[in-house]
Amino acid sequence: MIVTNTSLFPAVEAPSIDVSEARWAADELARLMRRLGPDSPVTLVLRQARREVVSLANSPSGTVVGPFRAAA
């Protein structure tokens, strides 16, 4: 089925990143990494996730595009 009348669907707002929530998430990820230790494979994944969250908090000039922040 092809939808031709898109006014039937509610408009979806673009997601926004709250800097305080991003900092909180980065702190929680750091806490988990300390608890797991540096040699855990899970720590490797959490480290990358923390880098992503920190970059979102530190980049106010970017715009949120879905789950990603792109430079404006």
N, C-alpha and C positions, 0 to 999 in steps of 0.2 A: 504494500500500500504506500502510495506517495502522498504526503501531506502537503497540500497547497495553501491552506489557511493557517499560518503560524500564529495568528492572534489568539487561537484557542489555548495556547500553552503560556504559562506564566513566564515572564522574563526572569532569567537567571542572573543574579548579580555576580560580578567578578569576585573571586575570593580575595581576602585581604590578610596581610600578615601583621599581627600585633607584635611589636618589638619586645614588649615585656614577656609575652608568652614564648617567643623564640629564645629569649635569654634563659627563661625558666627551663625550657626543653633542653637547651644546651647544658645547663647545670645538672639536670637529672641524668642526661646521657653520660656526662663526666663522672657522676657518682657511681653509675652502674659500671663504667669501665674500671674505676678504681677497685670496686668490689670484685670484679671478675679477674683482674690482674692483666698484666701486659702480654702474656703468652696465650691468652684465650683467643680462639678464632672468632668468637662472638665480639670480642673487643675490637677486632679489625673492622667488622661491619659497623659497630656503634661509632667508631672513630670517624668513618666516612660520613655517617648520618649527622654526627655533631658538626663536622666541617660545613655540611650543607646548611644546617640550621644557623650556624654562626654567620655564614655568608649572607643569608637572608636578613639577619638582624643588622648587619653592617653595611648593607647596600640600600640606602633609602632612595637612590636615584633610579633603581630598577622598577619595572612594573610587573605585577603578578599576572602570569599567563597560565591558567590552570594550576597545576602543582609546581610550576617553575617560575623563576623570576628572571626576566630578560632585561638586558641593559637598554635604556631608552635612547 
